[in-house]
Amino acid sequence: MLAKSLTLKHAQALDAADPLAGIADLFESKAGTIFMDANSIGPMPKTVRRQAEGLLDDWVNLRRRGWSNRDWLDMPSKLGDAIAPVIGAGPGDVVVCDSTTINQFKAVSHCLGVNAGRSVILSQNGNFPTDVHVLQALVEASGGHLSLRFVDSEEEAVAALDETVAVAALSHVDYRSGERWDMKRVTQAAHAKGALTVWDTSHSAGAVPVDLKGSRTDMAVGCGYKYLCTGPGGPAYIYARKDIADAVWPRLAGWMGHADVFGFTRDFVPHPGVKRFIAGTPAVAANELAKPILDIWPKIDPKKLWTKHKSLTDLLIALLDQECAPLGIEVTSPRDHGRRGGNVSFRSPGAGSVVEALIDQGVVSSFRKPDAIRFGVSPLVISHVDIHEAVMRLKRILAENIWQEPKYKKVSV
């Protein structure tokens, strides 16, 4: 239980019991800056610089021999296996490739092929726009066969599932509010009606519990560059239950998804399992920058990750209530751990300008219209003292009306 009046000493005491002590030392840091934006781009492992230099040397010295002398072709599977325990998957269940948007297309179109006799795609009104755009494009290309059905809540989603729904394509965590849905409950409800599920886990993987196998979800996607730390624009991932993967051909096929990649046969024969979704040539440069996570995520116990994230976000919410509520701050993220995703969101007067002022004060967060500020908390690198200091800087910006200075009127992405 947190004390009624929280001080720096409370934060220091919580750090003394950090279940991930020492992990932050594996990452680069910037003195004086608190990065509360892991829901946008996660921290950089220290070994990335050496990895990048090695790739440049290989480009000069190996060229095409890199395909055979290095593990470039194996990286989609190696990185997928490193991520798998973080999202409740097993070896061979996940591959890293392309972007979340492309993988969303692969996953949803595949499930539509498995459930070809059905005509409805279920999604959230608050789903991340790129996911919805993919769904809209699939509907547009269907010649009137498919339609979209939107819901506003988990309860509505369960109620809206019926025998017409082919696939429920949903975000595990709302990117604005940080609300997390019960993946197992919704997936079970979908299966009871014969529907399949595709979950976007971009705002949960690497921060809060994800259990793809335990929930029996059919397919899932997510981006690697947030809490998973694969770097700016880093490769995304795709998960598929083997029975679902093998049920039909992928709707986006390519040579890397072939059962015999270097057989160079004219006719496509899909690789068994999730590898059929790799499609095109691996993005070697992006994968090499992501490679350091192979040495990081195996060190992380998902239970300890969740324990620390709960502690950090509990403290953050309590401090926002204690220090900033009188100044107009209202926490909008769920207070229940089981419903909370990676980020804590709150409303603020002049939210966009406040975020710009925070950057000047050494706290990097993000703004979403109309009035949401998001603190994306990475349990790998953020400390409880960081949380305390970030809230104190926010309090000063609000109390002294610093955010109203003209230079903060222009709001960045």
N, C-alpha and C positions, 0 to 999 in steps of 0.2 A: 504493500500500500504506500502511495506517495504521501508525504507529509502535507499538512494543511497549508503551510507557508513554505514555498520552495525557494531555496537559495543556491548559490554556487556550490556550497558545501554538499548539498544533496546530490548535485550533478557529479561532483568529484567522487562521492561515495559509490555512486552507481558505476562509474568508470572503473573503480577499484575491483569490481566484480564482473568486468566485461567478459562474456563467454567467448568472444572472438579476439581476445587480447593478442596483439602482435600482427594480426592480419593487415591492419592499415599500413604497416611498414613495407608491404609488398607493392605499394602504390606511390606514384608521384604526388606531391602536394605543393600548394602555393602558399607561402607564408602570409598570414593575415587574412586569407580568404576562406570562407566557409561555403562549400559547394552543396547547396540544397537542391540540386537539379539532376539527380540520378535518374529521374523519370524522363529526362531529355537525353542526356549523355552521361554515362557513368565515368568513374575515375580511370586513369591510365596506369596499368601495371608498369613497374620500373623497368622490366626487361623488354618493353616494346622498342625502345631505341636500338638496342642491340639486335633485336629481331629484324627491324627495318634495314639496318646496315647490312645484315647478312643477306637479305633478299636482294639488295642492290648489287652486292658482290656476285651473287648467283646469276643475276641478269647479265652482268658483264662477262663472267667466266664460263657459265654453263649454257645459257640460252635454252635451246630445246632439250638439252640433256637434263635440265631440271625436272622434266616430267618423269624421268627414270631414276635420276640420282637423288632426288628429294621426294618428300611425301606430299607433294602438291595435290596429286589425285586422290590421296587418302584423307585429306583434311576435312571434307564435308562429313565423313563418318566419324573421324577422331574428335572433331569439335562437337558433333552431335552427341557422342558418348560422354563427353565431359559435362555437357549441359543436362543430359538425361536425368541424373539423380536429383537435380535442383527442381525439376518439374514433374517428379514422380513417374519417370519412365525408365525403361531398362536399356541395356546394350542393344544396339541395332534398331532401336525404335525411332531415333531422331537423326535427321541430317541437317547440315547447315548449308544454305544456298540462297541466292537471290535476295529479294526484299520481302518484307511482310506483305506488301500489297500483292506481289506476284504469287507468293505462297498462299495467300488467301484465295486467289483465283484458282490455284491448283486444288486446294482442299475443298472448297465449296463446289466447284464444277465436278470434282470426283464424286462427292457425295450425291450430287444430282444424278450422276450416271448410275450409281448404285441403287438409288431410289427413283428410277426413271419414270415410274408410273404416277408420281406425285407432282404437284404443281406449285406449292407454296414454299417460299423461303421466309423464315421467321427471324427477326432481328430487333434490336433496341433502337428507339428514337435517339438515344444518347450514345450510340455506338460511335467509335472513332470514324470520322468521315471517309477515310480511304477504304475502310472495310465496306461501308455502305455503297460507295461508288462502284466497287467491284460487283456487289450484288445487283445494283441497278443496271450495270452493263450486261450482266448475265440475263437479266429479265428482258432487256432491250433486244438482245440477240436471239431470244427464244421464239420469236415470231408469235407472241401472244400466249405461249404455253405456260410461262411462269408468271407469278406475281409475288409481291413483297407484302409481308404483314408485320407491322411494327407494334411494339409494346413499350410501356414505360417503367415496368417494374418486374421483379422476379415472379411475384404472384400472378401478374398478368401473363407472363410468358408461360407459366405452367398451365394456366387456364386456356391459353390460346392454342396449345398443342392439340392437334387432332389428326385424323387419318389423311388429311390433304397435305400436311406439312412434310416436305422431303427432308429438309435440313434446318436446324436452328443454328444460325451463325451469330455468335455472341461474344462480346468482350467480357473477360473474367472480372476486370476492374474498370470502372468508369474513369476515363482519363482526366475528367475535370473534378469530380467530387471525391474520387478515391473509393467509392462504394464497391465492395466485392460481392459477387453473387455466389451462391452455393452451387458449385459445379456438379457435384454428385447428385444433388436433388433434381436439378433441371435436366441433367442427362438421363437419370432414371425415368423422369416424367416423359421425356422425348421417346425413349426406347419403349415405354409402355404403349405409345401410340404408333410405333413403327418408324419414328423419325430418327435421323442421325444428328450429331452435334459437331460443330466446329467452333473451338474456343480460341480467341485471341488472348494470349497470356502476356502480352508486352508489358503491361503495368503491374504484373504480379511476380513473374519469374525473377528470382534473385533477391526478392524482398520478403514475400509472404508465402505461405504454403500453397503448392500446386501439386495435385495428385492425379495425373492423367490416367494411370493404370487403375488406381483405386476407384476412380469415378466412372471407369469404363467409357470415357469419352472416345469418340470415333477418330477425330482428327483435331490437331491444334497447330497454331502458328504463333510466332512472336518475333520481335526484333532483338538482336543481340547487343545493341549499343547502349541500352539503358542500364539496368541494374547488373547485367551480365558482363559488361565491360569489354566488348569487342571493338570499341573505337568508333569515331564519328562515321555514320553511314555503314557501319559494320554489317556483316552478313546476318541474315535472319535464319530462322529454323522452322522446320515442319515435322510434325509427329503424325504417325498413322498407326492405328491398330492393324496388325498384319492381315487379319481376315478382311478388313475393309480395304486396305491397300491392294490386296490381290484380287478383289472382287471384279474390277473392271480395269481397262487401260486408263492411264492418266490422260486428262484432256489437254495437257501441254506436254508433249513427248519430245525427247531429244536424245542425242547419242550417249550422254552420260547416264541416262536412265535405262539404257539397253542392258540386257542380261550378259552380253558379250561386247563390251565397249570397243575393243580393238579388233573385233571380227570384221568390222566395216561392212556388214551385210546390208543389203538394200532395205529389207523389211524389218520393222521394229518388233522386238520381242522384249516385253517389259521385265526389268529386274524384279525378282521377288521382294516383297516388302517395301519399306519406305524409300529405298534407293531409287526406285523408278521415278521419284519426283525431283531428282537432281536436275535432269533435263540438260542444261548447257554446261559449257566448260567452267570449272570452278574459278572464282575471282581470286587469283593467287595472292595478289597484293593485300586485299582485304583480309583474307584468311591468315596470312602471315602476321599481320598486325593483331589479329585475334588469338594467335597461337599461345601467347602467355597464359591464357585462361586454363590451358591444359594442366598447368602446374599450380593453379590457384583453387579452382572449384573442387578438385578432389580432397583438398585440405579442409573444406567447409562442411560441417555437420548441419544439414538443413534445420534440425531442431534448434541448434544454438543460434543459427541465423534468425529464426523466427522469434526466439526468446529475446534477442537483442533488439530486433525491430519493434517488438511490442513495447519494450522498455523505453526506447528512444521516442516513439510516437506518443506513448502515454505521457511522458514528460513534456513533450512539445505541446500537446493539447492542454495539459494542466497549466503550463506557463502562459500560453496564449490567453487562457481564461483569467489567470491571476493578474497578469501584467498588462494585457492589451484589450481585453473586453471593455473596460471603461473608456477606451479610446476608439471604440466603434468596430472592433474585430469580432467576427462571429464564425466559429468553427462550423464547417458544413460537412466535413467527413464523418463517417460513422464513428461513434465512440466505442462500440463493441468490437473487440479484436477480430472476431469471426467475420465481420462485415467490412473490415478495413483493408485497403490495398497498400501499395507501396508509398503513395503520397498522402500528405495531410493538406487539405484545402480549407481556405477560410475567406470570408468576404471582408472587404476593407473599403473605406472611402478612398476614392482615387486609386484603385488597385494598381492600374498600369503604371502610374507615376510612382507609387510606393515601391514597386519592383525595381524601377530605374534608380530610385534613391538607395535602395538596398544594395544594388550593385556597387554604387559609389562608396557605400559603407562596408564593402567586403563580404556581402552575402548574396550569392547567386541563386535566384529562384526563378519562377516563371509565372506569367500572367495569362489568363484565359478569359475572354469576354463572357459576360459583361463586367464582372467584378470579383473574379476569383484569383487568389494567389495560391500557388502550389509549392509546397516544400517536399521535394522528392528525396526521401531519406535512405541513403545507402548504409546498411548496417556493417558493411565491410570497412568503411573509412570514417564515418561520422561518430563522434563521441557525445556523451551526455553534456560535457562542458561546451562542445560546439552548439548543441541545441540551446543551452542557456544563453550563450553569447549572442546567437542569432536573434533570439527573442528580445534580448536587451537592446540590440541595435534597432530592431523594428520598433520597439517602444519609443526610443529616442526620436526616430523619424516621424512618428505619429504625434508624440507629445509636443515637439518643437515645430510641427508643420513643415518640416524640411521638404516633404514630398510636393509641397505647393510651389516650390521654386520653379521658375520658367524653364530651366534646362531639363526638367524631368517630364515635360509635357509630351515629348516625342517618345513613344513606347516601341521598343524593339520586339522581335518575335520571341 
